[in-house]
Amino acid sequence: MGAIGHWKDRFPGKFASEETMFGSIHRGDTIFIGSACAEPQRLVANLIRYVQSYPKAFFDTQVLSIRSLGVAPYATEKFKQNFRHNSFFIGDSVREAVNTGVADYTPIFLSQVPDLFRRGLARIDLDMEDIDYVFPYDEELLEYSPQEDDLIIQQIGKYVARLIDDGDTIQVGYGAIPNAILRNLSHKKELGVHSELISDGLIELMKRGVVDNTRKTIDRGKTVATFCMGCKETYAYIDDNPSVEFRSIDYTNHPLVIAQHDRMVAINSALEIDLTGQSTAESIGRVFYSGVGGQGDFMRGAVLARGGKSILALKSTAEGDAISRIVPVLGRGAGTTLVRGDVHYVVTEYGIAYLHGKSIRERAMALIAIAHPKFRTWLAEEAKKDGFIYTDQVIMPGERGRYPEELETYRKIKTGLDILFRPIKMTDESLFRDFLHNLSDQSLYRRFMSKRRDMPHERIQHFVVIDYTREMAIAAVIGDEARETIIGIGRYYIDPERYRAEVAFAVRDDYQNQGIGAELLSYLTYLAKREGLKGFTADVLAQNEPMLHVFEKGGFKMKKQMIAGIYELEMMFT
């Protein structure tokens, strides 16, 4: 005997005609409609037909839901006398109704919704013993298909994947960007999942063995979630699957439960973020778009977790590049979904900005650096007006300031240390200053031919804000995105008339004699040849024998002459 037959035997009075069921609803009652793929489509359609047949059957009935994937006729002008819809999260089908005042929106963390019911603030009782009527009907679950990703979304996914390590426990929101992120995790190992939502992308990682939950701190061996939105294949995979455990949302989304997971990584998206790090995922100015949802719970839980990370991913622009999603301040009326302390990393298609523990100036510069190039000058000027950044801050506009991410590469030096060789960034001012302070007086003099140690902002910014089309500076970096340290820098300045470039490099004293200088020169040579240059020139102090030695070993056709204690070198490529 199936479950329905068992219920009919046990509760025969609960199986009645639709007229009897709907006739028991009275004016002022509250109706809760299942959310997302659990929405009872046939029952809702029959309810609407009943109201059409008996328009005066009941009035002022409140309809509660979390998120609707299907149509929501109860939220239309036509039925406003019968229903007042109140949603805890705004989907496509109710967005217009909410913003025109036909329906209500209650901003609340989803983890707190069950408590509303327990305390009677939302009048509803879900205990089976107290259910009045059961409506048995077989129908297909609603499916959810996010928009197809594009090259921009794919690039965002690649950047986010760099921040996720083997053994991390992840939470990912829904939409095209989260799906692209998940597709870029196929090479990871032993990931865990503790998430509000299970999506097609997470199921694919489970099928591949990427997600096995073996290293989770709690609920080990289980993918834990509250609901699922996806395709039929996803629903079939989780059906009666012992490795998937659905828990109530006040458990799954509770920040203190989330924080119990070591190395918890929360990945969510936003509609807009301002230069101080505040973001909104629920409204565009005064227009309500989605909802508070579970984003705040997971991001704060991840911040509290040992080794946790909170990541906000978004496209840099909207409406066909017409507007920037990175703005000086949030739009008037926008809800602040995440405050400044909630976000560790912000990712766009232009790179990664690390905000945690950074000053307002550092945050603003980091976010300007990953904004769309066409908006960077505007953002910088607005930031200057607001006192966020230096009033003399230089910004390289347009293509000249586009960070060439494709030039990032790892090289292993003779000691076995893996070093990231990457172009210098305009956000490297503090890192570059630390690098200079870690040079001995001798190394500083050999590189700059000066004993001057002070490096004020107005001087140092010209070393890190560069025109990538006319010069190149490569930093040798150790540490991850959150704790980078520059241990060497090489750069060249192009002389377009002679098809040559002036080159120089320096390495921190505690990392000298390990082959870093040679690797820097080798990589700069490769980049210069790629630009069509014919060779390098350099001025080297006679006592700077280490640098002379590196140049002599560089494989160039070299000419040198001594003038006033300085070697003038001409090094042609072979």
VENTATA-V756724 format. One record per residue. N is the residue number from 0. RES is the residue in three letters. SS is DSSP state (A for helix, B for strand, O for the rest). PSI is psi in whole degrees, 0 to 359 (* if undefined). Layout:
BEGIN
{{N | RES | SS | PSI} {N | RES | SS | PSI}}
END
This chain:
BEGIN
{{0 | MET | O | 130} {1 | GLY | O | 176} {2 | ALA | A | 321} {3 | ILE | A | 315} {4 | GLY | A | 322} {5 | HIS | A | 317} {6 | TRP | A | 321} {7 | LYS | A | 322} {8 | ASP | A | 321} {9 | ARG | A | 323} {10 | PHE | O | 65} {11 | PRO | A | 328} {12 | GLY | A | 347} {13 | LYS | A | 349} {14 | PHE | O | 100} {15 | ALA | O | 179} {16 | SER | O | 160} {17 | GLU | A | 322} {18 | GLU | A | 322} {19 | THR | A | 316} {20 | MET | A | 304} {21 | PHE | A | 333} {22 | GLY | A | 344} {23 | SER | O | 355} {24 | ILE | O | 131} {25 | HIS | O | 161} {26 | ARG | O | 138} {27 | GLY | O | 356} {28 | ASP | O | 167} {29 | THR | B | 131} {30 | ILE | B | 126} {31 | PHE | B | 126} {32 | ILE | O | 130} {33 | GLY | O | 151} {34 | SER | O | 158} {35 | ALA | A | 231} {36 | CYS | A | 348} {37 | ALA | A | 6} {38 | GLU | O | 125} {39 | PRO | O | 89} {40 | GLN | A | 313} {41 | ARG | A | 319} {42 | LEU | A | 319} {43 | VAL | A | 316} {44 | ALA | A | 319} {45 | ASN | A | 324} {46 | LEU | A | 317} {47 | ILE | A | 318} {48 | ARG | A | 322} {49 | TYR | A | 316} {50 | VAL | A | 324} {51 | GLN | A | 324} {52 | SER | A | 327} {53 | TYR | O | 72} {54 | PRO | O | 341} {55 | LYS | O | 17} {56 | ALA | O | 317} {57 | PHE | O | 155} {58 | PHE | O | 160} {59 | ASP | O | 38} {60 | THR | B | 126} {61 | GLN | B | 130} {62 | VAL | B | 119} {63 | LEU | B | 141} {64 | SER | B | 162} {65 | ILE | O | 305} {66 | ARG | O | 131} {67 | SER | O | 127} {68 | LEU | O | 334} {69 | GLY | O | 196} {70 | VAL | O | 157} {71 | ALA | O | 72} {72 | PRO | A | 335} {73 | TYR | A | 350} {74 | ALA | A | 22} {75 | THR | O | 162} {76 | GLU | A | 326} {77 | LYS | A | 325} {78 | PHE | A | 23} {79 | LYS | O | 337} {80 | GLN | O | 334} {81 | ASN | O | 319} {82 | PHE | B | 147} {83 | ARG | B | 109} {84 | HIS | B | 137} {85 | ASN | B | 114} {86 | SER | B | 142} {87 | PHE | O | 351} {88 | PHE | O | 136} {89 | ILE | O | 117} {90 | GLY | O | 179} {91 | ASP | O | 323} {92 | SER | O | 344} {93 | VAL | O | 0} {94 | ARG | A | 314} {95 | GLU | A | 319} {96 | ALA | A | 319} {97 | VAL | A | 316} {98 | ASN | A | 348} {99 | THR | O | 4} {100 | GLY | O | 6} {101 | VAL | O | 331} {102 | ALA | O | 165} {103 | ASP | B | 158} {104 | TYR | B | 129} {105 | THR | O | 106} {106 | PRO | O | 118} {107 | ILE | O | 144} {108 | PHE | O | 132} {109 | LEU | A | 334} {110 | SER | A | 342} {111 | GLN | A | 356} {112 | VAL | A | 314} {113 | PRO | A | 327} {114 | ASP | A | 331} {115 | LEU | A | 319} {116 | PHE | A | 317} {117 | ARG | A | 322} {118 | ARG | O | 357} {119 | GLY | O | 9} {120 | LEU | O | 332} {121 | ALA | O | 113} {122 | ARG | O | 101} {123 | ILE | O | 146} {124 | ASP | O | 123} {125 | LEU | O | 10} {126 | ASP | O | 130} {127 | MET | A | 323} {128 | GLU | A | 333} {129 | ASP | A | 2} {130 | ILE | O | 134} {131 | ASP | O | 317} {132 | TYR | O | 148} {133 | VAL | O | 133} {134 | PHE | O | 96} {135 | PRO | O | 128} {136 | TYR | O | 130} {137 | ASP | O | 127} {138 | GLU | O | 158} {139 | GLU | O | 140} {140 | LEU | O | 144} {141 | LEU | O | 139} {142 | GLU | O | 152} {143 | TYR | O | 124} {144 | SER | O | 108} {145 | PRO | O | 161} {146 | GLN | O | 152} {147 | GLU | O | 140} {148 | ASP | O | 159} {149 | ASP | O | 186} {150 | LEU | A | 325} {151 | ILE | A | 313} {152 | ILE | A | 322} {153 | GLN | A | 320} {154 | GLN | A | 320} {155 | ILE | A | 317} {156 | GLY | A | 321} {157 | LYS | A | 318} {158 | TYR | A | 314} {159 | VAL | A | 321} {160 | ALA | A | 331} {161 | ARG | A | 338} {162 | LEU | O | 355} {163 | ILE | O | 128} {164 | ASP | O | 159} {165 | ASP | O | 137} {166 | GLY | O | 355} {167 | ASP | O | 155} {168 | THR | B | 130} {169 | ILE | B | 152} {170 | GLN | B | 132} {171 | VAL | B | 134} {172 | GLY | O | 196} {173 | TYR | O | 157} {174 | GLY | O | 181} {175 | ALA | A | 318} {176 | ILE | A | 311} {177 | PRO | A | 320} {178 | ASN | A | 320} {179 | ALA | A | 323} {180 | ILE | A | 313} {181 | LEU | A | 323} {182 | ARG | A | 337} {183 | ASN | O | 8} {184 | LEU | O | 10} {185 | SER | O | 341} {186 | HIS | O | 359} {187 | LYS | O | 168} {188 | LYS | O | 146} {189 | GLU | O | 41} {190 | LEU | B | 153} {191 | GLY | B | 162} {192 | VAL | B | 124} {193 | HIS | B | 102} {194 | SER | O | 149} {195 | GLU | O | 323} {196 | LEU | B | 139} {197 | ILE | B | 129} {198 | SER | O | 175} {199 | ASP | A | 320} {200 | GLY | A | 319} {201 | LEU | A | 320} {202 | ILE | A | 321} {203 | GLU | A | 321} {204 | LEU | A | 326} {205 | MET | A | 318} {206 | LYS | A | 325} {207 | ARG | A | 352} {208 | GLY | O | 3} {209 | VAL | O | 318} {210 | VAL | B | 114} {211 | ASP | O | 353} {212 | ASN | O | 19} {213 | THR | O | 344} {214 | ARG | O | 14} {215 | LYS | O | 146} {216 | THR | O | 319} {217 | ILE | O | 162} {218 | ASP | O | 42} {219 | ARG | O | 138} {220 | GLY | O | 359} {221 | LYS | O | 135} {222 | THR | B | 115} {223 | VAL | B | 131} {224 | ALA | B | 177} {225 | THR | O | 324} {226 | PHE | B | 170} {227 | CYS | B | 137} {228 | MET | O | 123} {229 | GLY | O | 210} {230 | CYS | O | 176} {231 | LYS | A | 320} {232 | GLU | A | 322} {233 | THR | A | 315} {234 | TYR | A | 321} {235 | ALA | A | 324} {236 | TYR | A | 321} {237 | ILE | A | 346} {238 | ASP | O | 117} {239 | ASP | O | 29} {240 | ASN | O | 116} {241 | PRO | O | 345} {242 | SER | O | 356} {243 | VAL | B | 128} {244 | GLU | B | 119} {245 | PHE | B | 127} {246 | ARG | O | 162} {247 | SER | O | 153} {248 | ILE | A | 337} {249 | ASP | A | 349} {250 | TYR | A | 305} {251 | THR | A | 318} {252 | ASN | O | 4} {253 | HIS | O | 123} {254 | PRO | A | 325} {255 | LEU | A | 332} {256 | VAL | A | 315} {257 | ILE | A | 318} {258 | ALA | O | 344} {259 | GLN | O | 347} {260 | HIS | O | 114} {261 | ASP | O | 143} {262 | ARG | O | 47} {263 | MET | B | 128} {264 | VAL | B | 113} {265 | ALA | B | 127} {266 | ILE | B | 117} {267 | ASN | B | 174} {268 | SER | B | 171} {269 | ALA | O | 161} {270 | LEU | O | 330} {271 | GLU | B | 146} {272 | ILE | B | 140} {273 | ASP | B | 174} {274 | LEU | O | 350} {275 | THR | O | 350} {276 | GLY | O | 3} {277 | GLN | O | 144} {278 | SER | B | 159} {279 | THR | B | 135} {280 | ALA | O | 2} {281 | GLU | O | 340} {282 | SER | B | 154} {283 | ILE | B | 99} {284 | GLY | O | 235} {285 | ARG | O | 5} {286 | VAL | B | 118} {287 | PHE | B | 133} {288 | TYR | O | 313} {289 | SER | O | 259} {290 | GLY | O | 172} {291 | VAL | O | 316} {292 | GLY | O | 217} {293 | GLY | O | 5} {294 | GLN | A | 312} {295 | GLY | A | 320} {296 | ASP | A | 312} {297 | PHE | A | 320} {298 | MET | A | 319} {299 | ARG | A | 323} {300 | GLY | A | 320} {301 | ALA | A | 322} {302 | VAL | A | 324} {303 | LEU | A | 339} {304 | ALA | O | 148} {305 | ARG | O | 121} {306 | GLY | O | 17} {307 | GLY | O | 161} {308 | LYS | B | 140} {309 | SER | B | 126} {310 | ILE | B | 129} {311 | LEU | B | 121} {312 | ALA | B | 134} {313 | LEU | O | 154} {314 | LYS | O | 149} {315 | SER | O | 338} {316 | THR | B | 172} {317 | ALA | B | 168} {318 | GLU | O | 51} {319 | GLY | O | 42} {320 | ASP | O | 15} {321 | ALA | O | 331} {322 | ILE | B | 152} {323 | SER | B | 136} {324 | ARG | O | 341} {325 | ILE | B | 120} {326 | VAL | B | 159} {327 | PRO | O | 312} {328 | VAL | O | 154} {329 | LEU | O | 148} {330 | GLY | O | 152} {331 | ARG | O | 127} {332 | GLY | O | 352} {333 | ALA | O | 140} {334 | GLY | O | 134} {335 | THR | O | 94} {336 | THR | O | 317} {337 | LEU | B | 131} {338 | VAL | O | 178} {339 | ARG | O | 334} {340 | GLY | O | 0} {341 | ASP | O | 340} {342 | VAL | O | 126} {343 | HIS | O | 309} {344 | TYR | B | 142} {345 | VAL | B | 133} {346 | VAL | B | 129} {347 | THR | B | 183} {348 | GLU | O | 351} {349 | TYR | O | 3} {350 | GLY | B | 195} {351 | ILE | B | 130} {352 | ALA | B | 124} {353 | TYR | B | 119} {354 | LEU | O | 338} {355 | HIS | O | 125} {356 | GLY | O | 10} {357 | LYS | O | 152} {358 | SER | O | 169} {359 | ILE | A | 319} {360 | ARG | A | 314} {361 | GLU | A | 322} {362 | ARG | A | 312} {363 | ALA | A | 316} {364 | MET | A | 320} {365 | ALA | A | 321} {366 | LEU | A | 324} {367 | ILE | A | 323} {368 | ALA | A | 335} {369 | ILE | O | 10} {370 | ALA | O | 165} {371 | HIS | O | 136} {372 | PRO | A | 327} {373 | LYS | A | 344} {374 | PHE | A | 357} {375 | ARG | A | 317} {376 | THR | A | 317} {377 | TRP | A | 314} {378 | LEU | A | 319} {379 | ALA | A | 318} {380 | GLU | A | 319} {381 | GLU | A | 322} {382 | ALA | A | 325} {383 | LYS | A | 317} {384 | LYS | A | 323} {385 | ASP | O | 358} {386 | GLY | O | 18} {387 | PHE | O | 324} {388 | ILE | O | 170} {389 | TYR | O | 141} {390 | THR | O | 339} {391 | ASP | O | 15} {392 | GLN | O | 130} {393 | VAL | O | 137} {394 | ILE | O | 129} {395 | MET | O | 114} {396 | PRO | O | 159} {397 | GLY | A | 214} {398 | GLU | A | 331} {399 | ARG | A | 334} {400 | GLY | A | 5} {401 | ARG | O | 121} {402 | TYR | O | 123} {403 | PRO | O | 77} {404 | GLU | A | 330} {405 | GLU | A | 348} {406 | LEU | A | 356} {407 | GLU | O | 135} {408 | THR | B | 153} {409 | TYR | B | 140} {410 | ARG | B | 142} {411 | LYS | B | 124} {412 | ILE | O | 176} {413 | LYS | O | 342} {414 | THR | O | 354} {415 | GLY | O | 358} {416 | LEU | O | 129} {417 | ASP | B | 127} {418 | ILE | B | 136} {419 | LEU | B | 122} {420 | PHE | B | 116} {421 | ARG | B | 156} {422 | PRO | B | 148} {423 | ILE | O | 149} {424 | LYS | O | 158} {425 | MET | O | 346} {426 | THR | O | 5} {427 | ASP | O | 12} {428 | GLU | A | 312} {429 | SER | A | 319} {430 | LEU | A | 320} {431 | PHE | A | 321} {432 | ARG | A | 317} {433 | ASP | A | 321} {434 | PHE | A | 314} {435 | LEU | A | 320} {436 | HIS | A | 341} {437 | ASN | O | 3} {438 | LEU | O | 140} {439 | SER | O | 165} {440 | ASP | A | 321} {441 | GLN | A | 314} {442 | SER | A | 321} {443 | LEU | A | 317} {444 | TYR | A | 319} {445 | ARG | A | 323} {446 | ARG | A | 314} {447 | PHE | A | 358} {448 | MET | O | 37} {449 | SER | O | 147} {450 | LYS | O | 7} {451 | ARG | O | 123} {452 | ARG | O | 337} {453 | ASP | O | 142} {454 | MET | O | 78} {455 | PRO | O | 165} {456 | HIS | A | 314} {457 | GLU | A | 337} {458 | ARG | A | 316} {459 | ILE | A | 330} {460 | GLN | A | 335} {461 | HIS | A | 348} {462 | PHE | A | 338} {463 | VAL | A | 336} {464 | VAL | O | 100} {465 | ILE | O | 158} {466 | ASP | O | 104} {467 | TYR | O | 347} {468 | THR | O | 348} {469 | ARG | O | 345} {470 | GLU | B | 167} {471 | MET | B | 137} {472 | ALA | B | 124} {473 | ILE | B | 125} {474 | ALA | B | 136} {475 | ALA | B | 115} {476 | VAL | B | 137} {477 | ILE | B | 160} {478 | GLY | O | 166} {479 | ASP | O | 185} {480 | GLU | O | 329} {481 | ALA | O | 341} {482 | ARG | O | 54} {483 | GLU | O | 146} {484 | THR | B | 128} {485 | ILE | B | 125} {486 | ILE | B | 355} {487 | GLY | B | 151} {488 | ILE | B | 134} {489 | GLY | B | 144} {490 | ARG | B | 157} {491 | TYR | B | 152} {492 | TYR | B | 125} {493 | ILE | B | 134} {494 | ASP | B | 96} {495 | PRO | O | 335} {496 | GLU | O | 331} {497 | ARG | O | 358} {498 | TYR | O | 39} {499 | ARG | B | 174} {500 | ALA | B | 142} {501 | GLU | B | 129} {502 | VAL | B | 149} {503 | ALA | B | 158} {504 | PHE | B | 162} {505 | ALA | B | 149} {506 | VAL | B | 138} {507 | ARG | O | 143} {508 | ASP | A | 322} {509 | ASP | A | 359} {510 | TYR | A | 11} {511 | GLN | O | 162} {512 | ASN | O | 28} {513 | GLN | O | 6} {514 | GLY | O | 7} {515 | ILE | A | 318} {516 | GLY | A | 318} {517 | ALA | A | 321} {518 | GLU | A | 320} {519 | LEU | A | 313} {520 | LEU | A | 319} {521 | SER | A | 317} {522 | TYR | A | 320} {523 | LEU | A | 323} {524 | THR | A | 316} {525 | TYR | A | 315} {526 | LEU | A | 321} {527 | ALA | A | 317} {528 | LYS | A | 321} {529 | ARG | A | 332} {530 | GLU | O | 0} {531 | GLY | O | 15} {532 | LEU | O | 156} {533 | LYS | O | 341} {534 | GLY | B | 182} {535 | PHE | B | 157} {536 | THR | B | 157} {537 | ALA | B | 147} {538 | ASP | B | 122} {539 | VAL | B | 129} {540 | LEU | B | 143} {541 | ALA | O | 327} {542 | GLN | O | 356} {543 | ASN | O | 66} {544 | GLU | A | 323} {545 | PRO | A | 318} {546 | MET | A | 320} {547 | LEU | A | 320} {548 | HIS | A | 318} {549 | VAL | A | 317} {550 | PHE | A | 319} {551 | GLU | A | 331} {552 | LYS | O | 3} {553 | GLY | O | 355} {554 | GLY | O | 26} {555 | PHE | O | 162} {556 | LYS | B | 106} {557 | MET | B | 138} {558 | LYS | B | 139} {559 | LYS | B | 148} {560 | GLN | B | 147} {561 | MET | B | 127} {562 | ILE | B | 114} {563 | ALA | O | 45} {564 | GLY | O | 9} {565 | ILE | B | 129} {566 | TYR | B | 127} {567 | GLU | B | 115} {568 | LEU | B | 140} {569 | GLU | B | 118} {570 | MET | B | 105} {571 | MET | B | 141} {572 | PHE | O | 146} {573 | THR | O | *}}
END
